[in-house]
Amino acid sequence: MRSPYFTYSLATCLLIASFVLALFVFSPEPPLSLYAFLISINLSAWILIAWDKAIAGRTITRVPERVFLALALLGGAAGLLLGMKLFRHKTKKGSFQYSLVAIFAIQALLILIVKRYLAL
């Protein structure tokens, strides 16, 4: 039997790959493909937190916080924050929330810097 981490990682990678591929087909230019990646990873993170909320309280193995934080580090912090607020999931975990907000703030700052100096 495989580890549930393998299943979550594989499902997340497949979601991200399918969204990026679909969006890249419609926007082959480099800045637009970066936006396509950010949209797809945030949508994948949002779907994963919705799924984790749906299976909460059952005997099914839940998605570990490490997977959520890894997605946030890859660019999905906004999708996770939106999912947390919308589904009221993981809102009592202070350390998780602080980590996620810090990652989001750093990413937002990086996006502003890149947009300002590279004129994307």
Secondary structure as GFF3:
##gff-version 3
##sequence-region A 1 120
A	DSSP	alpha_helix	4	26	.	.	.	ID=ss1
A	DSSP	alpha_helix	30	55	.	.	.	ID=ss2
A	DSSP	alpha_helix	65	71	.	.	.	ID=ss3
A	DSSP	pi_helix	72	76	.	.	.	ID=ss4
A	DSSP	alpha_helix	77	87	.	.	.	ID=ss5
A	DSSP	alpha_helix	94	118	.	.	.	ID=ss6
###
